[in-house]
Amino acid sequence: MLDVRANALQGKNNDMGHTKSSHFDADRDFYLGVPNCDRSVVLYGDYTSDICRRLRDILRRIADRREGKLIYIYRQYPQTGNVDADRASLAAIAAGQQGKFWEMHQVLFRRGQTFAENDIEDLAQEIELDMAQFERDLTSDSVKTHLAKDCELAKAANVARTPTLFIEGEPYFGAWDELSIMDAIEQPLGYRAERASERFFGWAASGGLLLILATLSALIVANTGLHEIYEKLRLTVFALEFGDARFGLPVEQWINDCLMTVFFLIVGIEIKREVVSGDLSDLSSAMLPIIGAIGGMIAPALIYTAFTLNGPAAHGWGVPMATDIAFTLGLMAVLGRRVPNSLKIFVAALAIADDLGAIVVIALFYGDGLHVMPMLGALGCIAAMALMGRARVYALTPYLILGLILWGFIHTSGLHATLAGVLTAMLIPARQPANVAEVAAQAAVIADAAEPDDTPAGDGIGDFAVNAMENAIARLREPGRHLQHALERWTNFLILPLFAFVNTGVLLVGSNFLPLAPEALGVMLGLMIGKPLGIVLACWCAIRLGWAQLSSEISWPQFVGAGFLAGVGFTMSIFIATAAFDGPQLATIKLAILLGSTASATIGMSILVLASRAANRVG
């Protein structure tokens, strides 16, 4: 779920490899190999960088091994403000005017990090250049233009620093070792499959797409001859037994109560991080999304209550309150640059605050009654985790073991078992991330100590270096972030689709669905009208009263469109529905959620597209 947010906000950077700025130009580029061969590699480098030298050595070895099958292009991108770097780049291009670019390229990297004028002259003499011509070329407009063009191409390709490597026109983000780069160049089947999966998982809308496919699959199965098999699967009991002890649950409950606890664990980690150091940590910037979330929860609940007041379905007022962050941000990501980044950030923060509100509602209003003894056991687990946090125990395993025990106590206590995931997330200790520069310096020291030429055979320093680097890099993230990183794809691409599949297989043909039933109208209108009305009205009041400020990037039509998208309740709405209803009434509520969410998505997307076109015409 939360992977979606980062990918949605960073979508612009993911396109940088497809720019023409990384393509080969035989008329101006300095290259090794034969034009139009199988593979191309472009390196943007700086002669004063030792890291560039190391990567250049790897690429030269690869180019030699794949002679005739690889073209290797080197382009200049000297560090801004570094006179020595500029001087060396101009010298290499000037040497290229005499057909000796690669000779100068080699001696510049061998020379090292500083280049005075006399150093450049010595290197030019070493490779036997015509010194008179070299001196003229060094200050010529054509050489300066070549350097400026290289830098222009680098900036167009979003190159932030050197070295930056492009393989077949796409930026390479893998490890800088020879075997990894060779795999990226040769692209064997395993590498292509891995890249395809990374692109799919990295696509902001992928999680929402799988939820749609799971929902459609469930509806198809439930409305064909497989309906009985589907129901039997949902109700099949799986049990854990140890001696005479037995714990069994139907498949549906294993998913809704157990697997969804992992989902709520990830939600809790994200909420905590946002409150501690994210968009919700600064009250001034968090005020607008928090107020929007509150308005977006109250208005749907009031609309639902207006239709069901004093009726048998009145307790379901929490169903239309929730926003599905995966769907909402996924839909915004599909629209790409039509949606300003500041609007995506606002919606992400609003959805996180909305999730927190939904968790509170589930915990307080949708349990099965409170049993004292299991609750005391749960409080004991919570106290133990709190004490470990106070003692600065940062290892995750003890918290996960206690979290599992906590789940058992909460499940028995009558509260909704998924609350254990949120509580565990909140109790995993947070700490400030390590200083990246300091860890990078440590990694450089470790790498230098593990240079193959200096390592006596059999002394094990290689394994020591890898372990030390892993420990140093692991320190860059807080414990909860490591857990989120390990579990979020399982959540997005397995747990949530399973949840959608077992909970949305309702009968359409011959069903008892009554769209004009009070609970159906309450849910559909709560999502379609209550959500955007509550969010927009609450935020408008907050802005008019001076409590918050709307970003200048966001127009009110775009804001309204985002409000409608927040009416896509789906996962959280269905989850609350399963806790509040059962039988035919639950099927009616589920269909109302699907219809209300679909209508909200359609209206929201349409408004955002039209608002973008209007903004472009004005611009």
C-alpha positions, -999 to +999 in steps of 0.1 A: +000+000+000+026+025+010+050+017-018+024+034-039+029+068-023+066+070-030+062+058-065+034+082-072+054+111-059+086+102-078+071+092-111+088+120-129+122+107-120+113+072-132+110+084-168+145+099-170+160+069-188+137+073-218+151+107-229+169+110-261+197+127-243+213+093-235+212+082-272+244+077-292+255+103-317+283+090-339+291+125-353+301+140-319+304+113-293+338+097-283+332+060-282+348+025-283+332-002-305+312-003-337+282+019-342+248+000-345+261-030-325+240-050-301+243-029-269+252+007-259+266+020-226+269+058-218+290+070-189+288+105-177+321+111-158+345+135-141+383+131-143+388+143-107+365+115-093+382+084-081+348+065-083+346+074-120+380+060-125+370+027-109+338+024-129+356+034-161+381+005-155+352-019-152+336-006-184+368-008-204+372-045-194+336-052-204+341-034-237+373-054-244+354-087-236+325-078-258+344-063-287+322-058-317+290-063-296+291-033-274+296+004-279+309+023-249+304+061-249+321+085-225+306+120-220+319+148-198+300+161-168+326+178-146+317+189-111+302+224-111+327+250-099+357+226-101+383+243-122+405+212-124+376+190-136+368+216-163+404+218-174+407+180-177+375+177-196+386+203-221+419+186-225+403+153-233+381+168-260+410+188-274+430+156-277+401+141-295+406+167-322+438+149-330+422+114-327+438+108-293+408+112-270+411+077-254+449+081-249+443+114-230+413+098-213+435+071-199+464+093-187+440+118-171+424+091-150+458+077-141+471+111-131+445+117-104+423+144-089+441+177-095+451+192-129+472+224-130+480+239-165+515+224-165+500+189-156+479+191-187+508+200-209+529+172-195+501+147-202+497+161-238+535+156-244+533+121-229+508+110-255+528+128-283+502+154-293+510+183-316+514+209-288+507+239-310+474+225-322+465+212-288+469+247-272+448+262-299+421+235-296+421+238-258+406+273-259+387+269-292+349+275-294+343+240-308+359+223-278+340+245-253+308+239-273+314+201-271+318+203-233+287+225-230+267+200-251+277+171-229+266+189-198+234+199-215+227+162-224+235+152-188+210+177-173+184+167-198+188+131-186+184+142-150+220+133-142+226+147-107+262+136-102+289+116-116+294+088-124+260+081-139+256+051-162+230+045-190+226+011-205+205+009-237+192+044-230+180+036-195+196+047-162+214+019-144+208+018-107+223-016-099+256-025-082+288-012-097+305-045-100+315-062-133+291-091-131+261-070-123+268-045-151+274-074-175+240-088-166+224-054-173+242-053-207+236-089-218+201-090-203+197-128-199+162-141-193+165-140-155+176-104-156+147-094-180+122-111-158+136-094-127+135-060-144+099-066-156+088-074-121+106-044-107+089-021-132+055-036-125+059-034-087+074+001-090+044+013-110+022+033-087-010+018-101+000-018-099-014-025-065-048-010-075-047-030-107-043-063-088-071-053-065-094-047-095-084-080-111-090-098-078-124-082-075-134-090-110-122-126-106-143-130-074-174-115-091-169-138-121-164-169-100-193-161-077-217-155-106-209-186-126-212-223-119-182-220-095-202-201-069-206-232-046-169-240-048-161-203-040-183-203-009-169-237+002-133-223-002-142-192+019-157-213+047-132-241+047-116-244+082-079-246+086-067-255+121-034-255+140-032-284+165-007-291+193-017-321+214-052-316+226-051-278+218-067-267+185-071-233+169-091-232+137-106-205+115-123-204+081-102-193+052-120-159+051-113-153+087-076-163+084-073-136+057-095-109+074-082-114+109-047-127+105-032-116+072-049-082+074-031-077+107+001-075+086-016-049+065-025-029+096+011-034+109+024-016+078-003+011+081+007+017+117+044+020+108+036+046+081+013+065+104+040+066+132+067+077+108+045+105+093+036+117+128+073+116+140+091+129+110+068+131+080+040+153+065+021+151+098+049+160+121+047+198+115+013+211+127+013+239+102+017+217+072-004+188+086-033+210+095-050+210+061-049+172+055-059+164+091-089+188+089-097+174+054-096+138+068-119+147+097-144+164+074-141+135+050-150+111+078-178+131+095-198+140+064-201+104+050-211+091+085-238+118+087-252+110+053-253+073+061-269+080+094-295+102+078-307+073+056-305+046+083-314+064+115-331+040+140-330+012+114-314-022+116-283-010+097-277+022+117-245+007+132-228+006+098-221+044+098-183+037+097-184+019+063-183+050+040-158+069+061-126+052+048-103+061+019-083+035+000-048+050-003-036+024-028-064+030-052-065+068-047-028+074-053-027+048-080-054+066-100-035+099-095-003+083-107-021+071-139-029+108-146+008+116-143+017+152-146-019+163-148-019+161-110+005+185-092+029+168-067+016+190-039-019+176-045-005+140-043+013+149-011-019+164+004-040+133-006-013+109+008-012+127+041-051+129+042-053+092+035-029+084+063-048+105+088-080+089+075-065+054+081-057+064+117-093+075+121-106+042+106-084+022+130-099+041+160-134+035+147-128-002+142-112-006+177-139+013+195-171+004+177-167-029+158-154-054+183-174-083+199-175-071+234-146-069+259-134-099+279-113-089+309-087-116+313-074-117+277-074-079+278-051-080+308-028-104+289-028-079+260-019-050+283+010-071+296+024-076+261+020-039+254+038-030+286+067-055+278+071-039+243+070-004+258+097-013+283+119-028+255+115+004+236+124+025+266+155+003+270+164+010+233+160-025+221+160-020+184+160-057+173+127-065+156+124-102+165+113-097+202+086-072+191+073-096+164+071-125+189+052-103+215+031-089+187+020-125+178+011-132+214-007-098+215-027-109+185-039-140+203-050-120+234-068-093+214-085-119+192-098-136+224-106-103+242-134-093+218-116-064+202-108-067+165-077-088+162-061-065+135-056-039+163-026-060+173-008-050+141-013-012+147-003-015+184+029-034+175+038-009+149+034+020+174+055+002+200+085-006+177+110+021+187+119+049+163+152+066+161+169+092+140+184+077+108+222+076+106+241+103+088+245+092+052+278+109+047+293+093+078+281+058+067+294+064+032+328+073+046+328+041+067+319+021+036+348+037+017+372+028+044+359-008+045+361-011+007+397+002+006+407-023+033+392-051+012+410-043-021+418-076-037+454-067-043+460-060-007+441-089+008+462-119+019+447-152+008+424-168+033+423-141+059+384-137+055+385-099+051+360-101+022+333-116+044+341-092+072+338-063+048+304-074+035+291-079+070+304-045+081+288-028+051+255-045+057+255-034+093+264+001+084+237+003+056+211-013+078+216+016+103+205+041+077+169+032+083+149+029+115+137-006+126+101-001+115+112+010+080+131-023+076+100-042+085+079-022+062+104-027+034+103-065+040+065-068+041+049-041+019+051-060-014+036-091+003+009-068+015+003-050-018+005-079-041-007-109-021-026-100+011-048-072-003-057-091-035-066-122-014-087-100+009-105-085-022-110-120-037-126-136-006-147-105+003-161-093-030-175-124-045-212-114-042-241-125-064-251-100-090-277-120-109-306-131-088-292-113-057-313-094-032-294-062-038-317-032-035-299+000-046-327+020-029-323+003+005-313+028+032-280+012+039-271+009+002-280+046-004-261+056+027-229+039+016-230+050-020-239+086-014-216+087+016-187+078-006-198+097-038-210+129-021-201+128+016-163+123+010-157+152-014-182+174+003-167+168+038-131+172+026-136+203+004-159+221+029-137+214+059-106+226+041-123+256+026-134+267+061-099+261+075-084+282+047-109+310+051-103+311+089-065+313+083-058+279+100-042+264+069-031+274+034-037+258+000-006+253-022-004+277-051+001+247-074-034+234-066-066+249-082-099+244-065-113+222-094-083+199-089-089+199-051-125+189-058-114+161-081-090+148-054-119+149-029-140+126-052-110+102-056-109+100-018-144+085-021-128+053-033-133+034+000-128-002-012-103-021+010-110-002+043-147+002+037-151-035+029-130-044+060-153-023+082-184-038+065-172-074+073-168-063+109-203-047+111-226-069+090-231-105+078-254-124+055-275-108+028-271-074+044-233-077+041-236-086+004-258-055-002-232-033+016-203-047-005-221-041-038-229-005-026-191+000-018-181-013-053-206+010-070-199+040-049-161+036-052-164+031-090-185+062-094-162+083-072-132+072-092-148+080-125-160+114-114-127+123-097-106+113-127-128+132-151-127+164-130-089+162-127-085+157-165-107+186-173-090+208-146-056+200-161-068+209-196-082+242-183-050+250-165-030+243-197-052+266-217-048+294-192-010+287-190 
